[in-house]
Amino acid sequence: MAGGRIRRRLNLNNIYAFTCRKSTFQEDHSQIGGPGFSRVVYCNEPNSPAAERRSYAGNYVRSTKYSPASFVPKSLFEQFRRVANFYFLVTGILSLTPLSPYGAVSALLPLGLVIAASMVKEGIEDWGRKRQDIEVNNRKVKVHGGDDGMFREEEWRELRVGDIVRVEKEEFFPADLLLLSSSYEDSVCYVETMNLDGETNLKVKQGLEATSSRLHEDFDFKEFKAVVRCEDPNADLYTFVGTLHLEEQRLPLSVQQLLLRDSKLRNTEYVYGAVVFTGHDTKVIQNSTVPPSKRSRIERKMDKIIYMMFGVVFLMSFIGSIIFGIVTREDRGGKTERWYLKPDEAEIFFDPERAPMAAIYHFLTAVMLYSYFIPISLYVSIEIVKVLQSIFINSDILMYYEETDKPAHARTSNLNEELGMVDTVLSDKTGTLTCNSMEFIKCSIAGTGYGRGVTEVERSMAMRSGGSALADDLNVAADRSGPKIEGFNFQDERVMRGNWVKQREASVLQKFFRLLAVCHTAIPETDEATGTVSYEAESPDEAAFVVAARELGFEFFSRTQNGISIRELDLETGKKVERVYRLLNVLEFNSARKRMSVIVRDEDGKLLLLSKGADNVMFERLARNGRTFEEKTREHVDEYADAGLRTLILAYREVDEDEYVKFSKNFNEAKSSVTEDRESLIDEITDQMERDLILLGATAVEDKLQNGVPDCIDKLAQAGIKIWVLTGDKMETAINIGFACSLLRQEMKQIIINLETPQIKALEKAGEKDVIEQASRESVVKQMEEGKALITRGPSDTDSHEAFALIIDGKSLTYALEDDFKQKFLDLATGCASVICCRSSPKQKALVTRLVKSGTGKTTLAIGDGANDVGMLQEADIGVGISGVEGMQAVMSSDLAIAQFRYLERLLLVHGHWCYSRISSMICYFFYKNITFGVTLFLYEAYTSFSAQPAYNDWFLSLFNVFFSSLPVIALGVFDQDVSARFCYKFPLLYQEGVQNLLFSWKRIIGWMFNGLISALAIFFICKQSQEHQLYNPNGKTAGRDILGGTMYTCVVWVVNLQMVLAISYFTWVQHIVIWGSVALWYIFLMIYGAITPTFSTDAYKVFLEALAPAPSYWLTTLLVMIFALVPYFVFKSVQMRYFPGYHQMIQWIRHEGQSNDPEFVEMVRQRSIKTTTVGSTARRAASVRRSGRFHDQLNKNTIAISREEK
Amino acid sequence: MSSNMASSSAGSGDSSAARKNSKRPKYSKFTQQELPACKPILTPGWVISTFLIVSVIFIPLGVISLFASQDVVEIVDRYDNDCIPAPARTNKVAFIQGAAPKSCNRTLTVTKRMKQPIYVYYQLENFYQNHRRYVKSRSDSQLRSPKFENQISACKPEDDAGGKPIVPCGLIAWSLFNDTYTLSRNNTPLAVNKKGIAWKSDKEHKFGNKVFPKNFQKGNLTGGATLNPDIPLSEQEDLIVWMRTAALPTFRKLYGKIETDLENGDTIQVTLQNNYNTYSFSGKKKLVLSTTSWLGGKNDFLGIAYLTVGGICFFLALAFTIMYLVKPRRLGDPSYLSWNRNPGGGR
C-alpha cells in the first residue's frame, strides 16, 4: 500500500499555486450543536448505543413512485385524478342505482378494463425503476468490520452512518464520506464530480492532517474512534460545516473533507472515509428534485376538448331534462295522459306530480347515457399507442450507436408527440455537441502550417458543396487506419516520425514541441506492463498537447518534485535523451489572464519562461524581435478559427538570473500575503514577467464535435427549430464551438453581454457587494437594450441576410434572469438567430429553459449529458439525455435518451413528426367516432320523449369503445405515416406542421366533430326512415327497437371504420386486419351474443340470424348509410387534397406522381420549403457564396423585381 | 399505388446484428416501420371513378327498390275518430272508458289486386312503447319459465294483484292492445289467421309454453286486453307481438294474415271493437292491410334515397371532372402554406 504513496510524492502546492486550502474555524462553526447543525456521527462505532439512538436513515435509496403496499391505492388515485376517469367512476357508481339507463356491469366493465390497463402500464414502468434501485443499492464497497481492523465487502444499502469505508480508484462513493486519509502522504485525493455538476475536471479534496497522519492502512482503524458534529442534511453541494472531535482535539471540517455520493475517485489508489450522510440524506439525493410529471401540449389541449364535450353532454342532458319534465307533467291527467305508463303510480323518476324532481333525476340519467360522448378508452388507447410508438423509437436501427452499443431509449412515453412540436432546442455543449475530447489537429510553427486533418465542420461543408477540393482530403481522412490515438489527429509527414529535424526551422520546431511537453499541469501515469505513458490532465485540451508532444517525439513521462522529465530527440546526436526541466513556477491559467506559463530551468541552467495563451493576449506580449512569424501565424489562426478549431499561441523567452530572483521573491511574497489585493498583486507580478515573448507558433485543437453534429444542426435549422447552447464553459470555448457547429459565422453580428468591463472590475476590487451588484445590473440592462436596438434597426438598412447572435455569460445571466428584466432578455434572445449562454450554472440552465418555455409558450427540448443538465432536462417540455459512456444522471432524469446528438434529427424530424401527426389524427378521430355514436343515442332518445331509453342493447353500448372501434384507431396511432421517413428528411420544413400545431388546431378538431355530427344524422335518419311503419321483411313482420338498434349499430360500426379507411394514408396488412377485423368482429359478436340464452342477451337474442340477416332492407340500409355518411368527407378531402393541400399532402402528391415526371416542380417545392436559414452549414455556405460574388446580389434583386411584376 | 421504399438502412441489419449481447435493435421491416404499404391518395382518377362506381351501383338499386315498394298494395284506414259516435266525440276518453257498446263498422275498398298473404296490421301513433319506464316494465324470466313467477321487481306498479304475482307482469303486458277486427268480403267472412305472426325466437325461447297467465288484469285498474288463462304464453301471439316493443312512437303491429287474394274492386267490411284508449294521449289508430315485397312493406324511402345518392354521386363525378379540367391543379403551390407567407413562424 505504501508504494503508491511513495511513487507520487510531489509537491502539489507547486501546481495549484493559487489555491489556498487550509480551513480554519469560521463563524459557522460556532453554530454546531445548534438548530440545523445537530448531526452527530460516531465514526467507526455505528453499533454503539449512542449512534443507534440517533437512528439515521439507512443507505437504501428508493426512486420508485410506488411501494408494493401503496401501489393500488396510489395508482388508483392517480387514475381517477383524470377528470374523464372520475366522470366514468361517478357514472359507474350511479349505474348501480335505479337511475341507470343501462345495466351496471356494462358501465363498470369497460371502466375496469381501462383502469386496469393503465395500472398495469404504471406498474411495469415502476418495476423498471425498481430494478435500477436494486442495481445501485447492491453495489459493493469495503467496510470496516467493527474493531478487528478488517475490511469486508458489503452492499451499499447496508451502510450506516459512522461506518468506515475504503473506496478504491475508479469507484463511486457510496454515501457522503468524511475523507480521513488517502493513498497520498498528504491525504489528497482527486474526485470527479461529473455526476454532480457535469464538470469533467478533477477536484482535489484533502483530509485533515490529524487523521491522515495516523491512518495509513486497514489495520490502523482497529482502534480509531472519533465523533463528528456537523450540519443536518441539506442540498448545498458546496458547503459543509462540521467539527471533528478526535482525542480531546476539536478540528474544523469543511467541504474540503467531504466526498459526495455519486462522485468518483480518480487518480488516487484508495481513500478511507467515514460515512456522514447516508441514503436520502446525502447531498446529491437531497439535490434531486422529484421528477416533474410532464404532459404533452396535445394532451393538455385534449383535456380542453373533453371539458368541451362535458359541456355538450350537460347541455344536451339539460335540454332533454326540460323537455322530459314538460312531457311528464302533461301526463298528470291532462289531455295527453299516457295511461299505459301508469303515471299516477309512478316512482319519483317519472312522477308527473313531481315533474321538476323527475327532470332533475332525468338529468343524471341522461348524463350517464351520454357518457358515450366522452371516449372512455381515449386515455388508455393513447397510452397504449405511445408505448408502442416508444418501442418503435427504441428499436430504430438508425438511432442505434454501434460504438457504445446504445439504442435510443424512450424513458417515458408521455411525450412522443411533443417531439414533433419542438420550437427551441436548448443544448448542453460538452458531451452533447462535442465529444469532450480535444484533438490536436493542426499547428502553425514558424509561419508554416502543418497538419492535414479535416475537422467535422470542414467535412460537413465539403459534403454539402459536393466534389470540392476538400472531398479528396475527406477520403484521406476516411482512409486513415491504424490505432487511433485519443486526442491526436495530426497528419503531416513533414514533422511526423522525427522528420521535423529536416525542416528548415528545426530549432523553432524543437522549441515548439518542447514547450508543448513542458508547459502544462498534467500528471503522467506509466503503465508498467507496456511502458506507455498516459496523462491525467485538468482539461482535455491540455491532455491533447502532452499527447501531441509525445507523438511528435517529446515524451513527458514523469513529474517529480524537482521537475518534469522528458524523453526528447537531441538535435545534434539524433538520439533520444532524457532531459529534466526543473519546474520553478507555474503561472496558472484563469479566465482573466487567458494564458498560462511555466518557468523552468533546463539542464544547461538556462531559465526559460514558456507561455501559451489566447491570441489576443499573446500577440500584444511579443517582443519586438519576436514577431518574425506574426503575420503568417495570424493568418493561420484565423483560418483555424474559421474551421472551428480552438487556437492557442505559443511563445517563450529566456529569463536572466537576476530578473528571476527578483520575480521569485515578489511572487512568493505576494502568494503568502493575506491582504485583499493579493490576487491583483499576483496578477501584476506575473504580468511583468510574461512580456517580451518570442513567438513560436500556434496550435489548433479541435474540440471534437460528435459525429454529424453540424449536419444535424443544419437540418434542424432548416426545419425552423431554434437552437440555443447553454454551457458551463468559458466564453471563448463556447464561441469556438458556436463556429464549429455553424451556429455562428463570420458576418453574424455578435451581441456579447458580459461583465468584464473595466468599470465593474474596478468595483470588484473595491469589493462592496451592493455597489457591484447595482453596477452589474445596470450594465447588463444597458447592454441588452443596446442589443435590442441593434436588432430592431438591423435588417432594414443593412443586408437582410445579416443575423444576430447573442452570447451572454453566467454572471450577466444572473441579472438578466431577474424578474424585472427577463422579458427584455427573452425579447432580445428570440430576436437573435443563435443564443449561446456560457459559464452558466445548472440552475441558470434550468431557469433559462423555464423562461423560454413559459415566455414563448412554445415547446422546448433540452438535451444534455451531464448531471449539471438535470435541472434543464426536467424543466424543459422534453428532456433528452445523451447516454454517454458514463454518468447516467442525465439519462436518469431525461424523458428520452439517445446515444448521439445527431440522432436528434431522426428523433424530431421523423419520429417526432410521425408521432405528432398520428396522435393528433387519432384524437380527432376518437372524438369523431364518439360523437357519431353519441349523437345517434341522443337523436333516438328524442324520439322516446326523452325518457333516456338507449337505442342499443347494454352490451352494444359498452363494447363500442372497447371492441368495435378501438383497434383501428390504435393502428392509426402506431403505424400511420403521412410522409415516409425519406421525405421527412428531404422536406424538413414539414416539421413546422407540428411547431405551428396545424394538425391539432381547433379548426381541424371542430371539423372532425362536425363530420361526426353529419355521420350521426345520416345514420339515424336513414335508418329511421327506411324502417318507417316498420314493415320490415317479406314475411310481414315488423321491426322493433331491437332491429332498429341493430341496424343503426351496424351502420355506426361500418361508418366509423370506413371513415378510418379514408383518413389513413398508410395501408399495411395491419390496417387491413384491424379495420375489416373490427367490422367482422361486430357480426361475429352479434351472432355469438345472439346465440346465448335470452336471459343474458335479452333483446339481442337471435336478432341477427333471425331478423337482420335475412332481410334485404337491412343490407340495403347499411350500404346506403355507409356511402351517404361518407360522401361529405370524401368531397371535402378530394377538394382539399387537390386545391388546398397541407404541406404533407403536397409531399404526398410529389411522392405519388410529381417525383418522376415533374422534377422541376419538385425542386421548386423543395427549394421554397427550405427557408433561408440563418444558422447551420447551409447558411454558412450561402454566406460564403454571397461574400465571393456580389453579382449574385444583383441577380437576386432582378429576380425579386420580376416576381413582383408577376404579382 | 407505390409500395413503400426501404430506406438506406435496408442492408445494415444482416450479419452484424448477430453479435452476442448487443443491444442493437433487430432489423425487420416491421420494427423499422418500413412495411410494404398502399398509400392511397385522392387523385382525380380515384375521385371520379369512385363517384361513378357509386352512382352506377346506386341508381339501379334505387330503381329496383322503388319498384318493389310500388308493387306493394296497402290499404290504410284511420278509425279512431270515426268509431266514436258523434255525440260522444266531445269527450272521447269518457266514451272509451264507459260501458257503451264499442262496436264499429268500416268499409275498405281494394283498389288494386292484392295477392296473398295479405297482412293485417294495427297502427298506433303517438304511443311511446319505447319510453324507458315502459320498456323496462317487464320480467323476461317470468315470461320464460313458471319457476320465476315471483321475479316481478321490474314490473312495478303492475307487479302483483292482492299480493299475488301477475303473469305476465308489467306495463307492457298490462296495456295489451285490445281492439279486434272481424273482416268479411262481400258478406262472406274473411279468415284472418292469427298464427305465425310472432318472431319464432320469441315464441320458442322467450315465452314459455308452461307459463300461463295468472291474475292478469285483476288489479284495481284494467289496462288492455285480457288473456285466456288456459293458453300458455308461447301461444298468445298477440301478446308476444305486443311485447316486442316498437322503436318509434308510430308503429305497426301484425294482427293477422289473410290467406286469400283480394281482387281489385273488392269491398271489405270490418267490424271492429274499438276498445283501446288512445284518446287520452291523442294517439291515432289505423287499420292497415298490406302485401309485402322482398323489401318489406310500402316504403319508397329506400328507393328514393338510393336514386338521390346515386344521382348526387353522378353529379359530383361530373362536377369534379369539370373542375379538374377547368382548373388544373396548382399542385402543392407552397404559397398555400401560411407560415411561408408570414415568416414569423420559423427562423
Interface residues (C-beta under 8 A of the other chain):
Chain A: P101 K335 T336 E337 R338 W339 Y340 L341 K342 E345 A346 E347 F349 F350 F392 N394 S395 D396 I397 L398 Y400 E402 D405 K406 P407 A719 G720 I721 K722 A833 W914 Y943 T944 S945 S947 A948 Q949 F975 Q977 S980 A981 R982 L989 Q992 V995 Q996 I1022 K1024 Q1025 S1026 Q1027 E1028 H1029 Q1030 L1031 Y1032 N1033 P1034 N1035 G1036 K1037 T1038 A1039 G1040 R1041 D1042 I1043 L1044 G1045 S1065 Y1066 F1067 T1068 W1069 V1070 T1093 P1094 T1095 T1098 Y1101 K1102 E1106 A1107 A1111 P1112 S1113 L1116 T1117 L1119 L1120 I1123 F1124 V1127 F1130 V1131 K1133 S1134 M1137 R1138 Y1139 F1140 P1141 Y1143 Q1145 M1146 I1147 Q1148 W1149 I1150 R1151 H1152 E1153 G1154 F1161 M1164 V1165 R1168 S1169 K1171 T1173 T1174
Chain B: S2 N4 M5 S7 S9 S12 G13 S16 S22 K23 R24 P25 K26 Y27 T31 Q32 Q33 L35 P36 A37 C38 K39 P40 I41 L42 T43 P44 V47 T50 V54 F58 L61 S65 P117 Y119 Y121 Q123 F127 Y128 N130 H131 R132 R133 Y134 V135 D140 S141 R144 K156 P157 E158 L171 W174 S175 I197 W199 K200 S201 H205 K206 G223 G224 V241 R244 T245 A246 A247 L248 P249 T250 F251 R252 K253 L254 K257 N277 S280 F281 S282 S290 T292 S293 W294 L295 G296 G297 K298 N299 F301 L302 A305 Y306 V309 I312 C313 L316 F320 Y324 K327 R329 R330 L331 G332 P334 Y336 L337 S338 W339 N340 P343 G345 G346 R347
